[in-house]
């Protein structure tokens, strides 16, 4: 029987001090997500809070990043409006990756067999050339392969092999 009052969060490391976490929360909500905050400054702001961000990265407005110090973004990536990188564990985006509008990459979960519902988190990676399309969801522990696509509105709960498209009906190989 579930006992949420027993939840402790054991084993989860936020990676920075409480003050650092609060500073990010304030900066993210006052500046980073706002439409008026210039897109060219968002990568620098992520770097200032510990993210590894390559060159030519475009981060649109309303993008939420839970912990920038657990984020790695390669060169020439795009992150669309309203995307949410819920990275309790590391998220690694390779080069030339597109995370489209309102996509969700969520490294967090809970162990449904544990009465205390403790965390069951795992990292996410999207390899070079990957595309997580509009309103797609990538769940904890998933690797999206090189030049692969998670189609609009689809949930990736398993790895997507290199060169494949994950459609609502399942996987198919990309045409050469």
C-alpha positions in Angstrom: 0.0 0.0 0.0 1.3 3.5 -0.9 2.5 5.7 1.9 3.5 9.0 0.5 4.2 10.4 4.0 7.2 8.0 4.1 8.9 9.6 1.0 12.4 10.9 1.9 14.0 11.6 -1.5 16.9 9.4 -0.5 19.7 9.2 -3.1 18.7 12.3 -5.0 21.5 14.9 -5.3 20.5 18.3 -6.5 24.1 19.0 -7.3 24.4 22.6 -5.9 23.8 24.4 -2.6 20.3 25.6 -1.7 21.4 29.3 -2.3 22.6 28.3 -5.8 19.2 26.6 -6.5 17.3 29.6 -5.3 19.4 32.0 -7.4 18.7 29.9 -10.5 15.0 29.7 -9.7 14.8 33.5 -9.4 16.9 34.2 -12.6 15.0 31.6 -14.6 11.6 33.0 -13.6 12.4 36.7 -13.8 14.6 36.7 -16.9 15.4 33.4 -18.7 11.8 32.3 -19.6 10.5 35.8 -20.6 9.7 36.6 -24.2 11.5 40.0 -23.9 14.8 38.4 -22.7 17.1 38.2 -25.8 17.6 34.6 -27.0 21.3 35.3 -27.6 21.8 35.7 -23.8 20.1 32.5 -22.8 23.1 30.2 -23.5 25.4 32.5 -21.6 23.0 32.5 -18.6 22.9 28.7 -18.7 26.7 28.6 -18.7 26.9 31.1 -15.8 24.9 28.5 -13.8 27.1 25.6 -14.7 25.7 24.2 -18.0 28.0 23.1 -20.8 26.7 24.9 -23.9 28.3 24.8 -27.3 28.3 27.5 -30.0 25.4 28.4 -32.2 22.8 27.3 -29.6 19.3 28.9 -29.9 17.1 28.8 -26.8 13.6 30.3 -27.3 11.4 31.9 -24.7 9.4 30.0 -22.1 12.0 27.2 -22.0 12.4 25.8 -18.5 15.6 24.1 -17.3 15.3 22.5 -13.9 19.1 22.4 -13.0 21.4 24.0 -15.6 24.5 22.4 -14.0 23.1 19.0 -15.1 22.7 20.1 -18.7 25.1 19.6 -21.7 24.2 21.0 -25.1 26.4 20.5 -28.2 26.9 23.0 -31.0 24.1 24.4 -33.2 21.2 23.1 -31.2 17.7 24.6 -31.1 15.4 24.5 -28.1 11.9 25.7 -29.0 9.4 27.8 -27.1 7.9 26.2 -24.0 10.2 23.2 -24.0 10.8 21.8 -20.5 14.1 20.1 -19.6 13.2 18.5 -16.2 16.7 17.3 -15.5 16.9 15.9 -12.0 19.7 13.9 -13.6 21.9 14.9 -16.5 20.4 15.7 -19.9 23.0 15.6 -22.8 22.1 17.0 -26.2 24.6 16.2 -29.0 25.3 18.6 -31.9 22.6 19.7 -34.2 19.8 18.5 -31.9 16.3 20.1 -32.1 14.0 20.0 -29.1 10.8 21.5 -30.5 8.0 23.6 -29.0 6.6 22.3 -25.7 8.6 19.1 -25.8 9.3 17.5 -22.4 12.5 15.7 -21.4 11.9 14.3 -18.0 14.7 12.5 -16.1 12.6 12.0 -13.0 10.2 9.3 -12.0 9.2 7.2 -8.9 9.5 3.6 -8.0 5.9 2.4 -8.2 6.7 -0.8 -6.3 8.1 1.2 -3.3 5.4 2.1 -0.8 7.3 5.4 -0.1 7.3 6.2 -3.8 11.0 7.0 -3.8 12.8 8.5 -6.8 13.7 6.3 -9.8 15.6 8.9 -11.9 17.9 8.3 -14.8 19.7 10.5 -17.4 18.5 11.3 -20.9 20.6 11.7 -24.1 19.8 12.9 -27.6 22.6 12.0 -30.0 23.8 14.2 -32.8 21.1 15.2 -35.3 18.3 14.0 -33.1 14.9 15.7 -33.1 12.3 15.7 -30.3 9.3 17.1 -32.1 6.5 19.3 -30.8 4.9 18.1 -27.6 6.8 14.9 -27.6 8.0 13.4 -24.3 11.2 11.6 -23.6 11.2 9.7 -20.3 14.0 8.9 -17.8 16.8 6.7 -19.0 16.1 7.0 -22.7 18.7 7.5 -25.4 17.4 9.1 -28.7 19.8 7.8 -31.3 21.8 9.7 -33.9 19.6 11.3 -36.6 16.5 9.9 -34.9 13.1 11.5 -34.4 10.6 11.3 -31.6 7.5 12.4 -33.6 5.1 15.1 -32.4 3.0 14.1 -29.4 4.7 10.7 -29.0 6.2 9.5 -25.7 9.6 7.7 -25.8 9.8 5.4 -22.9 12.5 3.2 -24.5 15.7 3.9 -26.5 15.2 5.1 -30.1 17.9 3.5 -32.3 20.1 5.5 -34.6 18.3 6.5 -37.8 14.8 5.7 -36.6 11.5 7.6 -36.2 9.3 6.9 -33.2 5.7 7.3 -34.4 2.5 6.7 -32.5 2.4 3.2 -34.1 6.0 2.3 -33.3 9.5 2.5 -34.8 10.4 2.8 -38.4 13.8 3.3 -40.1 14.4 6.7 -41.7 14.6 6.6 -45.5 18.2 6.8 -46.6 
